[in-house]
Amino acid sequence: MKKILLAVVVLYFAAASSCKKTSPVVQPTTDSLKVGLIAYYQFNNSGVDSSGRKNDVSYYANVTATTDRFGKANSAFSFNGTSSYLVVPDKPELRLNNTDFSLNAWVNLKEYRPSFGNNVLSKHVTGNDNGWAWGVAGLGSITTVGIVTFGPGGSSVTERGTKAVGLNQWHMITSTYKVLTKEFTIYIDGELDIVIKNNFPSPNPDINANLYIGRDDPSASFDGYFVNGSLDDIRIYNRLLTPAQVKTLFTHKN
């Protein structure tokens, strides 16, 4: 009788246990805007790389903290157009060779410099096909003033947008490169400017120059191509941002 009672009790608890609902496993969500980031500068009174790749700013020259596009103090950096810049030490991943890549930044320019350009990012040395530089065309440019440009410098081929980046207000500029098709795309404020299909080469892998923010490499130009204005939320990806992701970045609030 005891054996029968014990068996009944065991069966009861086994049945009760099987009826319990298991808690669903919650999968962590991934922020698609963080995937592929190799450098991210939020400029919250600091040049620390928020991507986790430790591509931190190592040298600050005459930059000052300023308000960002939301009016938040100490959340962007102001550049004086003559001597302000930041330096990030070289790493192979910043050379952007043989990979898809995307560049994104918020800019508030006070003027178009009288030189060829206003370099937001520059990682090249003098000569042709010796790295890469990305910015906004200046008054001395051979092309339309204020358009977004990307190229290795010298007399090499340069990719050029068609729409000018306005002055004295915040704008988001974005450029992407697809290495397989050698296709270069430019956006302004989340909207497509141009898709360029001219077999543009991937940047030179052997250029170990530092990455300059707000000016050209000192060895590469006589003028410096300094930025006069403010920069914020600079992102470098080792992948291609989709048009939808570019639009999301435009409305994104850190």
C-alpha positions as CSV (number, residue, x, y, z in Angstrom):
1,M,0.0,0.0,0.0
2,K,2.9,2.4,0.9
3,K,4.5,1.6,-2.4
4,I,1.3,2.4,-4.3
5,L,0.9,5.7,-2.4
6,L,4.5,6.7,-3.1
7,A,4.1,6.0,-6.8
8,V,1.0,8.2,-6.9
9,V,2.8,11.1,-5.1
10,V,5.8,10.8,-7.6
11,L,3.4,10.8,-10.6
12,Y,1.6,13.8,-9.2
13,F,4.7,15.9,-8.8
14,A,6.0,14.8,-12.2
15,A,2.8,15.8,-13.8
16,A,2.7,19.2,-12.0
17,S,6.3,19.8,-13.0
18,S,5.6,19.1,-16.7
19,C,2.7,21.6,-16.6
20,K,4.8,24.5,-15.5
21,K,5.4,27.0,-18.3
22,T,9.1,27.6,-19.0
23,S,10.2,31.2,-19.2
24,P,11.0,32.4,-22.7
25,V,14.6,33.0,-23.4
26,V,15.1,36.7,-24.1
27,Q,17.7,37.3,-26.9
28,P,19.7,40.4,-26.5
29,T,19.0,43.0,-29.2
30,T,21.8,44.3,-31.4
31,D,22.0,48.0,-32.3
32,S,22.6,47.9,-36.1
33,L,24.2,51.3,-35.9
34,K,27.0,49.9,-33.8
35,V,27.8,46.9,-36.0
36,G,31.0,47.4,-37.9
37,L,32.1,50.6,-36.1
38,I,35.9,50.9,-35.9
39,A,35.9,54.5,-34.6
40,Y,33.2,56.6,-33.1
41,Y,33.8,60.1,-31.7
42,Q,30.9,61.6,-29.8
43,F,33.0,64.6,-28.7
44,N,31.4,64.8,-25.3
45,N,34.3,67.0,-24.1
46,S,36.5,64.1,-25.1
47,G,38.0,62.4,-28.1
48,V,37.6,58.9,-26.7
49,D,36.6,56.3,-29.2
50,S,33.2,55.0,-28.2
51,S,33.3,52.1,-30.7
52,G,35.4,50.0,-28.2
53,R,38.3,49.7,-30.7
54,K,40.4,52.1,-28.8
55,N,41.1,54.4,-31.7
56,D,41.2,57.3,-29.3
57,V,42.3,60.8,-30.1
58,S,45.9,61.2,-28.8
59,Y,46.5,64.8,-29.5
60,Y,44.3,67.9,-29.2
61,A,45.3,71.2,-30.8
62,N,43.2,74.3,-30.0
63,V,39.8,72.7,-30.1
64,T,37.1,73.9,-27.7
65,A,34.0,72.2,-26.5
66,T,30.7,73.6,-27.8
67,T,27.0,72.9,-28.1
68,D,25.8,70.1,-30.4
69,R,22.9,70.1,-32.8
70,F,20.5,69.6,-29.9
71,G,21.8,72.6,-28.0
72,K,23.6,70.4,-25.4
73,A,26.7,72.0,-24.0
74,N,30.1,70.4,-24.2
75,S,28.9,67.8,-26.7
76,A,30.8,68.8,-29.9
77,F,34.1,70.3,-30.8
78,S,34.7,73.7,-32.4
79,F,37.6,74.2,-34.8
80,N,39.0,77.7,-35.5
81,G,40.0,77.3,-39.1
82,T,43.7,78.0,-38.7
83,S,45.2,75.8,-36.0
84,S,42.6,73.4,-34.6
85,Y,42.7,69.7,-35.2
86,L,42.8,66.3,-33.5
87,V,45.1,63.3,-34.2
88,V,44.4,59.6,-34.0
89,P,47.4,57.2,-34.2
90,D,47.5,54.9,-37.3
91,K,46.1,51.4,-37.2
92,P,45.7,49.1,-40.3
93,E,41.9,49.1,-39.9
94,L,41.8,52.9,-40.3
95,R,43.5,52.6,-43.7
96,L,40.2,51.3,-45.1
97,N,41.9,49.1,-47.6
98,N,40.2,46.2,-49.4
99,T,36.9,46.6,-47.4
100,D,33.5,48.2,-47.6
101,F,33.5,51.3,-45.5
102,S,31.2,54.1,-44.4
103,L,32.0,57.6,-43.1
104,N,29.5,59.7,-41.2
105,A,29.8,63.1,-39.5
106,W,27.8,66.1,-38.3
107,V,29.3,69.4,-39.5
108,N,28.5,73.0,-38.9
109,L,30.7,75.1,-41.1
110,K,31.2,78.8,-40.7
111,E,32.8,79.2,-44.1
112,Y,34.1,77.4,-47.1
113,R,37.8,77.8,-46.8
114,P,39.7,79.7,-49.6
115,S,41.8,76.7,-50.3
116,F,40.8,73.5,-52.1
117,G,39.0,71.9,-49.2
118,N,37.8,71.7,-45.6
119,N,39.1,68.3,-44.4
120,V,36.9,66.5,-41.9
121,L,39.0,63.4,-41.9
122,S,42.5,62.9,-43.5
123,K,44.8,59.9,-43.5
124,H,47.2,60.4,-46.4
125,V,50.6,61.8,-47.3
126,T,51.8,63.9,-50.2
127,G,51.7,62.4,-53.7
128,N,49.2,60.3,-55.6
129,D,47.2,57.4,-54.3
130,N,48.7,57.8,-50.9
131,G,45.8,57.3,-48.5
132,W,42.5,59.0,-48.2
133,A,40.9,62.3,-47.3
134,W,37.2,63.2,-46.8
135,G,35.7,66.7,-46.5
136,V,33.9,69.6,-48.1
137,A,35.2,71.4,-51.2
138,G,36.6,74.9,-50.6
139,L,36.6,78.1,-52.6
140,G,39.8,77.2,-54.4
141,S,38.4,73.9,-55.6
142,I,38.2,73.1,-59.3
143,T,34.7,71.8,-58.7
144,T,31.5,73.1,-57.1
145,V,32.1,74.8,-53.7
146,G,30.6,73.1,-50.7
147,I,30.1,69.6,-52.1
148,V,31.3,66.4,-50.3
149,T,34.6,65.0,-51.6
150,F,36.7,61.9,-51.0
151,G,40.0,60.9,-52.5
152,P,43.7,60.0,-52.0
153,G,45.0,63.5,-52.7
154,G,47.4,64.8,-55.3
155,S,46.2,64.5,-58.9
156,S,44.5,61.2,-58.2
157,V,40.8,60.6,-58.9
158,T,38.5,62.3,-56.4
159,E,34.9,61.3,-55.8
160,R,32.6,64.4,-55.7
161,G,29.0,65.0,-54.7
162,T,26.6,67.4,-56.4
163,K,24.9,69.2,-53.6
164,A,26.5,71.8,-51.4
165,V,26.6,71.5,-47.6
166,G,25.1,74.7,-46.2
167,L,26.9,77.1,-43.9
168,N,26.1,78.0,-40.3
169,Q,23.8,75.1,-39.5
170,W,24.3,71.5,-38.7
171,H,24.3,69.0,-41.5
172,M,25.0,65.3,-41.6
173,I,27.3,64.1,-44.4
174,T,27.8,60.4,-45.2
175,S,29.8,58.5,-47.7
176,T,29.9,54.7,-48.4
177,Y,32.2,52.5,-50.5
178,K,31.5,49.0,-51.9
179,V,34.8,47.4,-52.6
180,L,33.4,44.6,-54.8
181,T,31.9,47.0,-57.3
182,K,34.1,50.0,-56.5
183,E,31.0,52.0,-56.0
184,F,31.0,55.3,-54.0
185,T,27.8,56.9,-52.6
186,I,27.3,60.3,-51.0
187,Y,24.4,61.4,-48.8
188,I,23.6,64.7,-47.2
189,D,21.2,64.9,-44.2
190,G,20.2,61.3,-44.8
191,E,19.2,61.8,-48.4
192,L,21.0,60.4,-51.4
193,D,23.1,62.9,-53.3
194,I,24.9,60.7,-55.9
195,V,26.0,57.1,-56.6
196,I,29.4,57.1,-58.5
197,K,30.5,54.1,-60.5
198,N,33.9,54.9,-61.9
199,N,36.0,52.0,-60.7
200,F,37.4,54.0,-57.8
201,P,40.3,52.1,-56.2
202,S,40.4,51.0,-52.5
203,P,42.8,53.2,-50.4
204,N,46.5,52.3,-50.3
205,P,47.2,49.7,-47.5
206,D,50.8,50.9,-47.0
207,I,50.1,54.4,-45.8
208,N,50.7,54.5,-42.0
209,A,50.0,58.2,-41.6
210,N,48.0,59.3,-38.6
211,L,44.3,60.1,-38.9
212,Y,43.8,63.9,-38.7
213,I,40.4,65.3,-37.8
214,G,39.6,68.9,-38.8
215,R,42.6,69.4,-41.1
216,D,44.8,67.8,-43.8
217,D,48.0,65.9,-42.9
218,P,50.7,68.6,-42.4
219,S,53.0,66.9,-44.9
220,A,50.3,66.8,-47.6
221,S,49.2,70.4,-48.2
222,F,50.6,73.9,-47.8
223,D,47.3,75.3,-46.6
224,G,46.2,72.7,-44.1
225,Y,42.6,72.5,-45.4
226,F,41.5,73.4,-41.8
227,V,37.8,73.2,-40.8
228,N,36.3,76.5,-39.5
229,G,33.2,75.4,-37.6
230,S,32.1,72.5,-35.4
231,L,32.2,68.7,-35.8
232,D,30.4,66.0,-33.9
233,D,29.4,62.3,-33.9
234,I,32.1,61.1,-36.4
235,R,31.7,57.5,-37.3
236,I,33.9,55.2,-39.3
237,Y,32.6,51.7,-40.3
238,N,34.3,48.8,-41.9
239,R,31.0,47.9,-43.7
240,L,28.4,49.5,-46.0
241,L,25.6,51.4,-44.3
242,T,22.3,50.9,-46.1
243,P,20.2,53.9,-47.2
244,A,17.7,53.0,-44.4
245,Q,20.5,53.1,-41.8
246,V,21.7,56.4,-43.1
247,K,18.2,57.8,-42.6
248,T,18.1,56.4,-39.1
249,L,21.5,58.0,-38.3
250,F,20.0,61.3,-39.3
251,T,17.2,61.1,-36.8
252,H,19.3,59.2,-34.2
253,K,19.7,60.9,-30.8
254,N,22.8,59.3,-29.3
